[in-house]
């Protein structure tokens, strides 16, 4: 949490009780889309935040209320499953509870042959002397959000606060090993209809490896060619590296020292740290605006897999086109502001007539200057 650690002071101690807290602050991008919510450009850019410290800074700036106070749906910060998982990891670690992010594939529902790309939290249950898998994303959805997102029936015995490894959730390392052995079909593991199969397995495997080494990158942070190169260009050395990674991350506690050592010796780790250093993140100095949190290798993924992947990912062109379509219903005789979230503005839509003298009024701190100068004039 960085300098905003004070926001964690009054949080509940039970890990399961932290899920409603997170749900009160975050809204999954796909949930918003399926509920047909209108997201402003600033909201959509929130998906790019890499650190929880950055997210806390923005949350507190927009509304200094405690994290235990739920925000209205339109005022929540837009996030992905990775962000829900990392938020819970951050909260648990602040309480001295060992926690880590796990990357893999969910298998929550009967009647589906696919397993979906998913990132969750794992923490050490001291009372039961074991690691426990918990999903702060799906596990905290309202009935309306679940209905909008999933049309399938959950598996019997599914407990999103105590997921069964191998039944409800499979780690990327385990699925990689099974796929390499020919025991599962790679194309059944996917994020969407386009980002699936071996590229998806490669991506999740390396994200799992990085996360277990406390380098929790975003979904699109592929900073070397190992993940984004075409399948036809994957060579024996690449496969040997990923096979070793899969063996290490499949049993991270037993292989902890070897896993850490291998991570440190890989050239790709230096590439990752170099990029993070350029972003000002290694020294604990987050980039100050969402604009700095670019989507990393999304351009490479788009070149390789085409527009299909953009249907599930925050591509700027797609987002701006959606906003433009919404704005089409307004007259040319007015200035239209959609989803303004600058400073004190909280996702407001405004219509201002042209060629008129317009006065913006409000109490001190309500966002008058932010609307007039930082949004419209800027």
KEKE-3310 file (N, C-alpha, C; in steps of 0.2 Angstrom, whole numbers, plus 5000, padded with zeros to 4 digits):
npx = (5004:5011:5013:5000:4996:4989:4975:4972:4971:4958:4953:4945:4950:4948:4951:4941:4932:4937:4934:4921:4925:4935:4927:4918:4926:4932:4927:4925:4931:4925:4913:4906:4905:4896:4885:4882:4886:4891:4907:4919:4933:4943:4940:4942:4955:4960:4962:4975:4983:4997:5002:4996:4997:4997:4983:4977:4980:4973:4960:4959:4960:4949:4939:4940:4934:4934:4940:4931:4919:4908:4908:4898:4892:4895:4906:4916:4933:4939:4944:4954:4954:4966:4969:4960:4965:4978:4975:4970:4980:4989:4983:4982:4996:5000:4994:5003:5000:5006:5005:5001:5000:4991:4992:4982:4969:4952:4939:4925:4912:4898:4895:4903:4916:4927:4941:4944:4955:4962:4966:4970:4970:4981:4983:4991:4984:4985:4978:4974:4986:4990:4990:4978:4966:4958:4945:4944:4937:4926:4921:4915:4905:4889:4872:4866:4877:4883:4874:4874:4887:4889:4881:4880:4879:4886:4899:4895:4898:4907:4917:4921:4929:4938:4945:4946:4961:4965:4952:4943:4951:4966:4983:4994:5006:5004:4994:5002:5011:5003:4998:5009:5012:5002:4990:4979:4969:4976:4969:4957:4960:4959:4958:4949:4940:4950:4963:4970:4974:4991:4998:4991:4993:5007:5009:5002:5009:5022:5018:5013:5026:5033:5024:5025:5038:5036:5034:5023:5015:5005:4991:4995:5008:5020:5036:5046:5051:5046:5033:5025:5030:5027:5020:5026:5039:5044:5057:5068:5075:5067:5056:5062:5066:5053:5047:5055:5052:5038:5039:5045:5036:5025:5026:5029:5033:5042:5051:5057:5069:5077:5068:5068:5082:5083:5075:5081:5093:5089:5090:5078:5073:5080:5077:5063:5065:5072:5062:5053:5060:5062:5049:5049:5045:5052:5059:5049:5042:5029:5022:5014:5002:4988:4990:5003:5004:5005:4999:5009:5015:5003:5001:5009:5002:4990:4995:4998:4987:4976:4960:4952:4956:4955:4942:4941:4950:4957:4958:4964:4959:4947:4940:4938:4931:4919:4915:4913:4902:4892:4892:4886:4873:4871:4869:4877:4877:4882:4893:4900:4903:4909:4909:4919:4933:4942:4953:4942:4931:4918:4916:4906:4894:4891:4882:4885:4879:4884:4890:4885:4884:4890:4889:4898:4894:4896:4900:4915:4928:4921:4924:4924:4934:4941:4933:4931:4944:4954:4948:4938:4944:4957)
npy = (4994:5006:5023:5025:5016:5018:5017:5004:5001:4999:4987:4971:4956:4943:4934:4931:4940:4951:4951:4958:4971:4973:4972:4982:4993:4990:4986:4974:4975:4967:4964:4976:4979:4969:4972:4983:4996:5013:5018:5030:5038:5039:5030:5018:5018:5015:5002:5000:5002:4997:4995:4992:5003:5014:5013:5014:5028:5035:5031:5036:5050:5053:5050:5051:5042:5028:5012:5002:5007:5005:5010:5018:5010:5016:5023:5015:5008:5003:4986:4971:4953:4950:4962:4962:4950:4954:4965:4959:4951:4961:4967:4956:4953:4965:4962:4953:4940:4927:4928:4926:4928:4918:4911:4905:4893:4894:4882:4882:4879:4868:4859:4866:4865:4872:4880:4894:4908:4914:4923:4922:4923:4916:4911:4908:4898:4898:4891:4879:4875:4875:4880:4891:4893:4907:4917:4933:4940:4934:4928:4938:4944:4951:4944:4949:4953:4941:4934:4942:4939:4925:4911:4898:4883:4883:4871:4857:4859:4870:4882:4898:4904:4894:4886:4871:4864:4858:4854:4865:4875:4876:4878:4887:4881:4867:4864:4867:4856:4845:4848:4847:4834:4828:4826:4834:4846:4859:4870:4871:4879:4896:4914:4920:4918:4920:4923:4910:4892:4887:4900:4907:4898:4899:4912:4913:4904:4910:4922:4916:4911:4923:4930:4922:4925:4937:4947:4954:4957:4966:4959:4961:4963:4958:4957:4952:4941:4928:4925:4932:4928:4919:4903:4894:4899:4895:4887:4873:4877:4886:4879:4870:4879:4883:4871:4868:4879:4876:4864:4869:4879:4872:4865:4876:4878:4867:4869:4881:4888:4885:4889:4903:4906:4902:4911:4923:4922:4922:4930:4937:4941:4952:4961:4963:4970:4981:4988:4990:4999:5010:5014:5019:5011:5001:5007:5011:5022:5025:5028:5043:5045:5038:5037:5034:5021:5011:4998:4989:4975:4974:4979:4970:4958:4961:4963:4950:4942:4949:4958:4951:4949:4961:4962:4958:4965:4981:4990:5006:5012:5005:5008:5022:5023:5017:5027:5038:5033:5033:5047:5051:5054:5066:5084:5094:5107:5107:5105:5089:5080:5065:5054:5060:5060:5067:5073:5079:5076:5064:5053:5060:5065:5078:5090:5104:5119:5126:5143:5150:5159:5151:5147:5138:5132:5128:5120:5123:5113:5104:5101:5111:5119:5108:5103:5114:5118:5107:5097:5102:5113:5109)
npz = (5000:5001:5005:5008:5017:5029:5025:5027:5040:5048:5043:5041:5050:5045:5031:5021:5024:5019:5005:5002:5005:4995:4983:4985:4981:4968:4951:4939:4923:4912:4918:4920:4906:4902:4909:4902:4905:4905:4902:4906:4898:4907:4917:4910:4907:4920:4921:4918:4928:4938:4951:4968:4977:4968:4964:4976:4979:4970:4972:4985:4983:4975:4984:5001:5010:5021:5016:5019:5016:5004:4987:4975:4961:4949:4953:4956:4954:4939:4935:4933:4935:4940:4947:4958:4964:4968:4976:4987:4991:4994:5006:5014:5016:5023:5035:5040:5035:5026:5008:4991:4973:4962:4946:4933:4928:4929:4934:4936:4933:4929:4914:4905:4893:4893:4901:4910:4908:4923:4938:4955:4973:4985:5001:5017:5029:5045:5056:5050:5045:5031:5013:5006:4993:4986:4979:4976:4966:4957:4968:4976:4968:4965:4964:4953:4945:4943:4936:4924:4920:4920:4913:4917:4928:4944:4950:4961:4978:4976:4983:4984:4993:4997:4987:4977:4973:4957:4955:4956:4952:4942:4942:4931:4929:4931:4921:4910:4910:4909:4896:4888:4890:4883:4889:4890:4880:4873:4867:4874:4885:4889:4887:4879:4863:4855:4861:4866:4869:4866:4866:4876:4886:4888:4891:4904:4911:4912:4919:4931:4936:4938:4947:4958:4962:4967:4958:4951:4937:4925:4916:4902:4902:4893:4891:4884:4870:4872:4875:4865:4853:4837:4836:4828:4829:4841:4849:4853:4865:4870:4874:4883:4893:4898:4902:4913:4921:4923:4931:4942:4947:4949:4961:4972:4985:4989:4979:4982:4984:4973:4963:4965:4963:4949:4943:4946:4938:4925:4909:4905:4916:4920:4909:4912:4925:4921:4913:4923:4931:4923:4922:4935:4946:4953:4963:4972:4967:4960:4944:4940:4933:4925:4912:4910:4911:4901:4889:4887:4878:4871:4858:4850:4852:4846:4833:4830:4833:4828:4827:4835:4849:4855:4858:4871:4878:4884:4872:4866:4854:4851:4863:4862:4851:4855:4864:4855:4848:4857:4859:4848:4848:4853:4850:4838:4843:4856:4869:4874:4888:4894:4907:4916:4927:4933:4946:4958:4952:4949:4939:4930:4918:4907:4898:4889:4882:4866:4861:4871:4887:4900:4917:4929:4944:4962:4978:4987:4982:4974:4961:4951:4944:4940:4930:4921:4918:4918:4911:4901:4895:4894)
capx = (5000:5015:5011:4993:4995:4984:4969:4972:4970:4952:4951:4943:4955:4946:4952:4935:4928:4940:4931:4917:4929:4938:4921:4916:4930:4933:4922:4928:4929:4920:4906:4904:4903:4891:4880:4880:4888:4895:4913:4922:4940:4947:4939:4945:4962:4962:4964:4982:4987:5001:5003:4990:4999:4994:4976:4975:4981:4968:4954:4958:4960:4942:4934:4944:4931:4937:4939:4925:4913:4907:4907:4892:4894:4898:4912:4921:4938:4939:4950:4953:4955:4973:4969:4956:4969:4983:4973:4969:4987:4992:4979:4984:5003:5000:4992:5008:4998:5009:5000:5004:4995:4992:4989:4980:4963:4946:4934:4920:4905:4896:4893:4908:4922:4933:4944:4945:4961:4960:4971:4967:4974:4983:4986:4993:4979:4989:4975:4974:4992:4990:4988:4971:4965:4952:4944:4941:4934:4920:4918:4911:4900:4882:4868:4865:4883:4885:4869:4876:4893:4889:4875:4881:4878:4892:4900:4893:4904:4911:4918:4926:4934:4942:4945:4950:4966:4964:4945:4940:4956:4972:4988:4997:5012:5001:4991:5007:5014:4998:4997:5015:5012:4997:4984:4974:4970:4978:4964:4952:4962:4958:4955:4943:4940:4956:4968:4969:4979:4998:5001:4988:4997:5014:5008:5000:5015:5027:5015:5014:5033:5034:5020:5028:5044:5034:5034:5016:5014:4998:4989:4998:5015:5024:5041:5051:5048:5045:5026:5022:5032:5023:5021:5031:5046:5046:5062:5069:5078:5061:5052:5066:5065:5046:5046:5058:5048:5032:5041:5047:5030:5020:5027:5033:5036:5047:5056:5057:5076:5079:5064:5071:5088:5082:5072:5087:5098:5087:5090:5072:5071:5084:5073:5058:5067:5074:5056:5050:5065:5061:5043:5049:5042:5057:5061:5043:5039:5024:5021:5009:4996:4986:4992:5010:5003:5003:4997:5015:5015:4997:5002:5012:4997:4985:4997:4998:4980:4971:4956:4948:4958:4953:4935:4941:4955:4956:4962:4962:4955:4940:4936:4937:4925:4913:4913:4911:4896:4888:4891:4883:4866:4870:4869:4883:4877:4883:4900:4898:4908:4906:4913:4924:4935:4948:4953:4936:4925:4917:4912:4900:4892:4889:4881:4886:4877:4889:4888:4881:4888:4889:4892:4899:4894:4896:4904:4922:4931:4916:4927:4922:4940:4943:4929:4932:4951:4958:4944:4936:4949:4963)
capy = (5000:5012:5029:5024:5010:5019:5015:4997:5001:4996:4982:4965:4951:4937:4935:4931:4947:4957:4951:4963:4977:4974:4972:4989:4998:4988:4984:4971:4978:4963:4965:4983:4979:4965:4976:4988:5002:5018:5019:5036:5036:5039:5024:5013:5018:5013:4995:4999:5003:4991:4994:4994:5009:5018:5012:5017:5035:5038:5030:5041:5056:5054:5050:5049:5038:5022:5007:4998:5011:5004:5015:5017:5006:5020:5027:5010:5008:4997:4982:4964:4948:4951:4967:4959:4946:4958:4969:4954:4949:4967:4967:4950:4954:4970:4960:4948:4934:4925:4928:4926:4928:4912:4912:4898:4893:4892:4877:4883:4878:4862:4860:4870:4861:4876:4882:4901:4911:4917:4925:4922:4923:4910:4913:4903:4897:4896:4887:4873:4873:4874:4886:4891:4897:4911:4921:4939:4943:4930:4926:4943:4946:4951:4940:4953:4953:4934:4933:4945:4936:4918:4908:4891:4881:4881:4864:4855:4860:4875:4887:4902:4906:4888:4882:4865:4864:4852:4853:4871:4879:4873:4883:4887:4876:4861:4863:4866:4850:4841:4849:4844:4826:4826:4823:4839:4849:4866:4875:4872:4884:4902:4920:4922:4914:4921:4922:4903:4887:4887:4906:4908:4894:4902:4918:4912:4901:4915:4926:4913:4911:4930:4931:4918:4928:4944:4952:4954:4961:4966:4954:4963:4965:4953:4961:4948:4938:4921:4924:4935:4926:4914:4896:4891:4901:4892:4882:4868:4880:4890:4873:4867:4884:4883:4865:4869:4884:4873:4860:4873:4883:4867:4864:4881:4878:4862:4871:4888:4891:4884:4894:4910:4906:4902:4918:4928:4921:4922:4937:4940:4945:4959:4965:4965:4975:4987:4991:4993:5004:5015:5017:5022:5006:4997:5011:5012:5028:5024:5033:5047:5046:5032:5038:5031:5014:5008:4991:4985:4972:4973:4980:4964:4953:4963:4962:4943:4939:4952:4962:4947:4949:4967:4961:4956:4969:4988:4994:5013:5013:5002:5012:5029:5022:5016:5033:5042:5031:5036:5054:5053:5055:5073:5089:5098:5113:5107:5101:5084:5077:5058:5050:5064:5058:5071:5076:5078:5073:5057:5049:5064:5066:5085:5093:5111:5122:5131:5150:5153:5160:5146:5147:5132:5133:5122:5121:5122:5106:5100:5100:5116:5120:5102:5102:5119:5119:5101:5093:5105:5118:5105)
capz = (5000:5001:5009:5009:5022:5034:5023:5029:5048:5050:5039:5045:5050:5042:5024:5018:5025:5015:4999:5001:5005:4988:4979:4986:4978:4961:4947:4934:4916:4909:4922:4917:4899:4901:4912:4897:4909:4901:4906:4904:4896:4913:4920:4906:4908:4926:4920:4917:4935:4940:4958:4972:4979:4963:4964:4983:4979:4966:4976:4991:4980:4973:4989:5006:5014:5022:5011:5021:5014:4997:4982:4970:4955:4943:4956:4957:4950:4934:4936:4931:4940:4943:4952:4963:4968:4970:4981:4993:4993:4998:5012:5019:5018:5028:5042:5042:5033:5020:5003:4984:4968:4958:4939:4930:4924:4933:4931:4942:4931:4925:4907:4901:4892:4893:4908:4908:4911:4929:4943:4961:4979:4989:5008:5022:5034:5051:5060:5047:5043:5024:5009:5004:4987:4987:4973:4978:4960:4956:4975:4979:4964:4967:4960:4946:4941:4941:4930:4918:4918:4919:4912:4919:4935:4948:4952:4967:4983:4975:4989:4982:4998:4999:4981:4977:4968:4953:4953:4954:4949:4940:4941:4924:4928:4931:4914:4905:4910:4906:4889:4885:4890:4878:4893:4890:4874:4874:4865:4879:4890:4885:4890:4875:4858:4851:4865:4869:4867:4868:4868:4882:4891:4889:4895:4911:4914:4914:4924:4937:4938:4940:4953:4964:4963:4969:4952:4949:4932:4923:4911:4896:4902:4890:4889:4880:4864:4873:4874:4859:4846:4834:4839:4823:4830:4847:4848:4859:4871:4873:4877:4889:4898:4900:4905:4919:4925:4925:4936:4948:4950:4951:4968:4973:4992:4989:4975:4983:4983:4966:4959:4966:4959:4942:4941:4946:4933:4918:4906:4904:4923:4919:4905:4916:4930:4917:4911:4929:4933:4918:4925:4942:4950:4957:4969:4975:4965:4955:4939:4943:4930:4921:4905:4909:4912:4894:4889:4886:4872:4867:4851:4847:4852:4841:4826:4829:4833:4825:4831:4840:4856:4857:4861:4878:4881:4884:4866:4865:4848:4852:4868:4860:4846:4859:4867:4850:4846:4862:4859:4842:4849:4855:4845:4837:4847:4863:4871:4878:4893:4897:4912:4919:4933:4934:4952:4962:4947:4950:4933:4928:4911:4906:4892:4889:4876:4863:4860:4877:4893:4905:4923:4933:4951:4966:4984:4987:4981:4970:4954:4946:4940:4936:4924:4917:4915:4917:4907:4894:4892:4892)
cpx = (5004:5013:5004:4991:4990:4977:4967:4970:4964:4949:4949:4949:4954:4947:4946:4931:4931:4937:4926:4920:4932:4932:4918:4920:4932:4927:4926:4926:4924:4913:4903:4901:4897:4884:4878:4881:4892:4901:4917:4929:4944:4946:4942:4952:4965:4964:4972:4986:4991:5002:4996:4991:4996:4986:4973:4975:4975:4961:4953:4957:4953:4938:4938:4940:4935:4936:4933:4919:4913:4905:4901:4896:4898:4905:4917:4927:4938:4945:4948:4954:4961:4973:4966:4961:4975:4981:4972:4976:4990:4989:4982:4992:5004:4998:4997:5006:5002:5004:5004:4998:4996:4988:4988:4973:4958:4942:4929:4913:4904:4894:4897:4914:4928:4935:4946:4951:4959:4966:4967:4972:4975:4986:4987:4988:4983:4985:4974:4981:4993:4988:4981:4970:4958:4951:4940:4937:4927:4917:4914:4906:4893:4878:4867:4871:4885:4880:4871:4883:4893:4882:4875:4880:4885:4893:4897:4899:4908:4911:4923:4931:4939:4942:4949:4955:4966:4957:4942:4945:4963:4977:4991:5002:5009:4998:4996:5010:5009:4997:5003:5015:5006:4990:4978:4975:4971:4973:4958:4954:4963:4956:4949:4944:4946:4962:4968:4975:4986:5000:4998:4992:5004:5014:5007:5006:5020:5024:5015:5021:5035:5031:5023:5035:5043:5035:5028:5014:5007:4997:4993:5005:5019:5031:5047:5047:5045:5037:5023:5024:5028:5024:5026:5038:5048:5051:5063:5071:5072:5057:5056:5065:5058:5045:5049:5054:5042:5034:5042:5040:5025:5020:5032:5036:5042:5053:5058:5064:5078:5075:5067:5077:5088:5079:5077:5092:5096:5088:5084:5070:5074:5080:5067:5059:5069:5068:5053:5054:5063:5054:5043:5046:5046:5059:5055:5041:5035:5023:5014:5002:4994:4989:4999:5009:5001:5002:5003:5015:5008:4997:5004:5006:4992:4988:4997:4991:4975:4966:4952:4950:4956:4946:4935:4946:4954:4960:4959:4957:4947:4936:4934:4931:4919:4910:4910:4904:4890:4886:4887:4876:4865:4871:4876:4883:4879:4890:4897:4904:4905:4911:4919:4926:4941:4948:4946:4930:4924:4912:4906:4900:4889:4888:4881:4884:4883:4886:4884:4886:4886:4893:4892:4899:4894:4900:4911:4924:4926:4919:4925:4928:4942:4939:4930:4939:4954:4954:4942:4941:4955:4963)
cpy = (5006:5017:5029:5018:5011:5017:5007:4996:4998:4991:4975:4960:4945:4938:4935:4937:4953:4957:4957:4970:4979:4975:4979:4994:4996:4985:4980:4974:4974:4963:4971:4982:4975:4968:4982:4995:5006:5019:5025:5033:5035:5032:5018:5012:5016:5005:4994:5000:4996:4990:4996:5001:5015:5019:5016:5025:5038:5037:5035:5048:5058:5054:5047:5045:5031:5016:5002:5001:5009:5010:5013:5014:5010:5023:5022:5011:5002:4993:4975:4959:4948:4956:4966:4955:4949:4962:4965:4952:4955:4968:4962:4951:4960:4968:4954:4941:4932:4924:4928:4926:4922:4913:4905:4898:4890:4886:4877:4880:4871:4864:4864:4865:4865:4878:4889:4904:4915:4918:4926:4923:4917:4913:4907:4903:4894:4891:4880:4871:4871:4881:4885:4896:4901:4916:4928:4943:4940:4929:4932:4947:4946:4946:4943:4952:4946:4932:4936:4942:4929:4915:4900:4890:4880:4874:4863:4856:4866:4880:4892:4905:4900:4884:4876:4865:4857:4851:4859:4876:4875:4878:4882:4882:4869:4859:4863:4859:4845:4841:4846:4837:4824:4824:4828:4843:4857:4871:4875:4876:4891:4908:4922:4917:4915:4920:4915:4899:4889:4894:4908:4904:4897:4908:4917:4908:4906:4920:4923:4912:4918:4932:4928:4921:4936:4949:4951:4959:4961:4960:4955:4964:4959:4957:4958:4944:4931:4920:4926:4932:4920:4907:4893:4893:4898:4887:4878:4871:4884:4884:4871:4872:4884:4877:4865:4874:4880:4868:4864:4876:4878:4865:4870:4881:4873:4865:4878:4891:4890:4888:4901:4911:4906:4909:4923:4928:4922:4929:4940:4944:4952:4964:4967:4971:4981:4991:4994:4999:5010:5018:5019:5017:5002:5001:5014:5019:5027:5030:5037:5047:5039:5032:5035:5024:5011:5001:4987:4982:4970:4974:4974:4959:4955:4962:4954:4940:4943:4956:4958:4948:4956:4967:4960:4960:4976:4991:5001:5014:5011:5006:5019:5028:5021:5023:5038:5040:5033:5043:5056:5056:5063:5078:5092:5105:5113:5103:5095:5081:5070:5055:5053:5062:5062:5074:5074:5076:5066:5054:5053:5064:5073:5087:5101:5115:5127:5138:5152:5154:5155:5147:5141:5134:5127:5124:5120:5114:5101:5098:5105:5117:5114:5101:5107:5119:5112:5096:5096:5109:5114:5101)
cpz = (5000:5007:5011:5014:5027:5032:5025:5037:5050:5046:5043:5045:5046:5034:5020:5018:5021:5008:4998:5001:4998:4983:4979:4983:4970:4958:4941:4927:4912:4912:4920:4910:4898:4904:4908:4901:4904:4905:4902:4902:4902:4916:4916:4906:4915:4926:4919:4923:4936:4947:4962:4976:4974:4963:4971:4982:4975:4969:4982:4989:4978:4979:4995:5011:5015:5017:5013:5019:5006:4993:4978:4964:4950:4946:4957:4952:4945:4935:4933:4936:4944:4948:4958:4968:4971:4976:4988:4995:4997:5005:5017:5021:5023:5035:5044:5040:5026:5014:4996:4979:4964:4951:4936:4926:4929:4930:4936:4940:4928:4918:4902:4899:4892:4900:4906:4912:4917:4934:4950:4967:4982:4996:5013:5028:5040:5055:5057:5044:5035:5020:5007:4998:4988:4981:4975:4972:4960:4963:4978:4974:4967:4962:4953:4942:4939:4935:4924:4915:4916:4918:4914:4926:4938:4950:4959:4972:4981:4980:4986:4987:5000:4992:4981:4971:4964:4951:4951:4951:4948:4939:4933:4923:4927:4924:4909:4904:4907:4899:4885:4885:4886:4882:4893:4883:4875:4872:4869:4885:4887:4889:4886:4868:4854:4855:4869:4867:4870:4870:4874:4888:4893:4893:4902:4914:4917:4919:4931:4940:4941:4947:4959:4966:4965:4964:4948:4944:4930:4918:4904:4896:4900:4887:4886:4874:4866:4873:4868:4853:4843:4836:4834:4825:4837:4846:4854:4865:4874:4877:4883:4895:4902:4904:4912:4924:4927:4931:4943:4951:4952:4958:4971:4980:4992:4984:4976:4981:4976:4961:4959:4962:4952:4939:4941:4940:4926:4915:4906:4911:4923:4915:4909:4921:4926:4915:4917:4932:4929:4920:4932:4947:4955:4964:4973:4973:4959:4950:4941:4940:4926:4914:4904:4910:4905:4894:4886:4879:4869:4860:4847:4847:4847:4834:4825:4828:4831:4830:4836:4847:4859:4860:4869:4882:4880:4878:4866:4860:4849:4858:4866:4854:4849:4862:4861:4848:4851:4861:4852:4843:4852:4850:4844:4841:4854:4864:4876:4882:4895:4901:4915:4926:4935:4942:4956:4958:4948:4944:4931:4920:4911:4899:4892:4882:4873:4862:4865:4883:4898:4911:4927:4940:4956:4973:4983:4987:4977:4963:4949:4941:4937:4930:4919:4914:4914:4913:4900:4891:4890:4886)
residu = (UNK:UNK:UNK:UNK:UNK:UNK:UNK:UNK:UNK:UNK:UNK:UNK:UNK:UNK:UNK:UNK:UNK:UNK:UNK:UNK:UNK:UNK:UNK:UNK:UNK:UNK:UNK:UNK:UNK:UNK:UNK:UNK:UNK:UNK:UNK:UNK:UNK:UNK:UNK:UNK:UNK:UNK:UNK:UNK:UNK:UNK:UNK:UNK:UNK:UNK:UNK:UNK:UNK:UNK:UNK:UNK:UNK:UNK:UNK:UNK:UNK:UNK:UNK:UNK:UNK:UNK:UNK:UNK:UNK:UNK:UNK:UNK:UNK:UNK:UNK:UNK:UNK:UNK:UNK:UNK:UNK:UNK:UNK:UNK:UNK:UNK:UNK:UNK:UNK:UNK:UNK:UNK:UNK:UNK:UNK:UNK:UNK:UNK:UNK:UNK:UNK:UNK:UNK:UNK:UNK:UNK:UNK:UNK:UNK:UNK:UNK:UNK:UNK:UNK:UNK:UNK:UNK:UNK:UNK:UNK:UNK:UNK:UNK:UNK:UNK:UNK:UNK:UNK:UNK:UNK:UNK:UNK:UNK:UNK:UNK:UNK:UNK:UNK:UNK:UNK:UNK:UNK:UNK:UNK:UNK:UNK:UNK:UNK:UNK:UNK:UNK:UNK:UNK:UNK:UNK:UNK:UNK:UNK:UNK:UNK:UNK:UNK:UNK:UNK:UNK:UNK:UNK:UNK:UNK:UNK:UNK:UNK:UNK:UNK:UNK:UNK:UNK:UNK:UNK:UNK:UNK:UNK:UNK:UNK:UNK:UNK:UNK:UNK:UNK:UNK:UNK:UNK:UNK:UNK:UNK:UNK:UNK:UNK:UNK:UNK:UNK:UNK:UNK:UNK:UNK:UNK:UNK:UNK:UNK:UNK:UNK:UNK:UNK:UNK:UNK:UNK:UNK:UNK:UNK:UNK:UNK:UNK:UNK:UNK:UNK:UNK:UNK:UNK:UNK:UNK:UNK:UNK:UNK:UNK:UNK:UNK:UNK:UNK:UNK:UNK:UNK:UNK:UNK:UNK:UNK:UNK:UNK:UNK:UNK:UNK:UNK:UNK:UNK:UNK:UNK:UNK:UNK:UNK:UNK:UNK:UNK:UNK:UNK:UNK:UNK:UNK:UNK:UNK:UNK:UNK:UNK:UNK:UNK:UNK:UNK:UNK:UNK:UNK:UNK:UNK:UNK:UNK:UNK:UNK:UNK:UNK:UNK:UNK:UNK:UNK:UNK:UNK:UNK:UNK:UNK:UNK:UNK:UNK:UNK:UNK:UNK:UNK:UNK:UNK:UNK:UNK:UNK:UNK:UNK:UNK:UNK:UNK:UNK:UNK:UNK:UNK:UNK:UNK:UNK:UNK:UNK:UNK:UNK:UNK:UNK:UNK:UNK:UNK:UNK:UNK:UNK:UNK:UNK:UNK:UNK:UNK:UNK:UNK:UNK:UNK:UNK:UNK:UNK:UNK:UNK:UNK:UNK:UNK:UNK:UNK:UNK:UNK:UNK:UNK:UNK:UNK:UNK:UNK:UNK:UNK:UNK:UNK:UNK:UNK:UNK:UNK:UNK:UNK:UNK:UNK:UNK:UNK:UNK:UNK:UNK:UNK:UNK:UNK)
# end
